[in-house]
Amino acid sequence: MLAFSTNAIICRWTLDNGLIDPVSFSSFRLGAGAVMLFIVMALSGPQQTNNKIKTTTMPSQKGDWKASLYLFSYAVTFSYGYVAISTATGALVLAGVVQLTMIGYALRSGDRLHGAEWLGLILALIGLIYLMYPKLTSPSWWGLIMVMISAYSWAMYSLNGRHSLNPMADTAYNFYRTLPMVFLLIAFTLAFTNVINLTVIGVAMAILSGGVTSGLGYIIWYKALPRLSSSLASACQLLVPLFAAFGASWLIDEAITLHFLLAAAMMLGGLTLVLIGRNQHRKKAAISSTL
């Protein structure tokens, strides 16, 4: 979670100071992520999965183009979003929309919400609306739309890969598959806008974002994920906006406003109610099935 929140801080600080443009930041980030993941895969050798019965080699998987498109969309809109809005706001909207998308997908798949969960969902939506009200231009609508698209893309990427048997390999190849999309985006940018802006520090920060806080961050997350319950994993992700907000306040002097804190309390509190409620109902269902 610290890696993911640091990623938001790096992106915001680098773009806000004009050290690199969003297209170049996304390009170097995706490229560095692919390189880092393949290096770790090469150094770690064949991945093993252990259980009480036997040890088997993880199947070789190479991701897919659909997942890569979601990953590319997430990275590019993430960068454009952080040009216009603060680290704290971006991280809060990202986490909130990701969780709301997951909940919406579960409802569409036939899951049911109960009283406290509906209350939590409504509270989270009110918090998101409050974050944009009453100053409808602050935070920037453009930035909010970009971050919302980024969050939706990340949620769909996660849902697309939820049955992956080898997440690290899939993620590495998904990063690799984004490179043709990156080249097309750069060509389009140079042909129609000519807004490429590169500095040594900007490129270095983009590589740091891709290789360390994205690439290594995903590796650590996927290693930890099998040891976490789904509810705890979701709850952990809700800490990212808070880490990002306080980290940005400490590292790049971004103000934490009362408006943000109230919106965060409603959004994160509401989503926590949903997660707690769903976890309780899962436990009850599991107990009932054993009787």
Secondary structure, DSSP 4 states (H G I P E B T S, - for coil): -HHHHHHHHHHHHHHHTTSB-HHHHHHHHHHHHHHHHHHHHHHH-S-EEE-SS-EEEPPP----HHHHHHHHHHHHHHHHHHHHS-HHHHHHHHHHHHHHHHHHHHHHTT----HHHHHHHHHHHHHHHHHT-S-TTSS-HHHHHHHHHHHHHHHHHHHHTTT-S-HHHHHHHHHHHTHHHHHHHHHHHHHHT----B-HHHHHHHHHIIIIIIIIHHHHHHHHGGGS-HHHHHHHHTTHHHHHHHHHHHHS-----HHHHHHHHHHHHHHHHHHHHHHHHHHHHHHHHH-
